[in-house]
């Protein structure tokens, strides 16, 4: 569904990505892990069209989207929940969700999709008239994911969904990610520093280090293979050798 080949991205004279390649199969959860500054957010922002690639290609559903502007990327079915949530703090929860659907023309399904988001994130329903800036960090993350879902994406990109969230809510957020993937069949590209938790729910993982993919492997995820973090990272070590 989504494929990156030999992607190079520079910020001025500084190289951020050094020819990375990765694939995201339809219906899967794929995780990209790495330390701060590894290039994870740059990868997502380049896919979204916010950052321009120096070279390489980004293909989505067979179409080259490497040089498309962000609104055209969203229109083709790629949505991003950004790092730090980036909700519209002066707008209400409902207004934020409506902003996520601004490109949609199928208004008949708007209420149905809104009901689904309120079903998986009932706190948003309770706070639909509340301004987003007054929500907790976990509630804002739910809103950011819900807003991205309102664009009716075919592939959802999540950038650090556990960042700045109370530990008690982190597991809830990841459970909801799995639920969305299962119930909607939605393809998910997940960027996360909490490697153990992210890899538990993924079918494929990539390790990014200083702008390069250094390791990659298929994973058990939630597919029934109870592969714990120790087993997963054992796989990484074998690849590295």
Buried (B, 14 or more C-beta within 10 A) or exposed (E): BBBBBEBBBBEEEEBBBBBBBBBBEEBBBBBBBBEEEBBBBBBBBBBBBBBEBEEBBBBBBEEEBBEBEEEEBBEBBBBBBBBBBEBBEEBBBBBBBBBBBEEBEEEEEBEEBBEBBBEBBEBBBEBBEBBBEEBBBBBBBBBBBBBBBBBBBBBBBBBBBBBEBEEEBBEBBBEBBBEBBEEBEBBBBBBBBBBEBBBBBBBBBBBBBBBBBBBBBEBBBBEEEEBEEEEBBEBBEEEEE
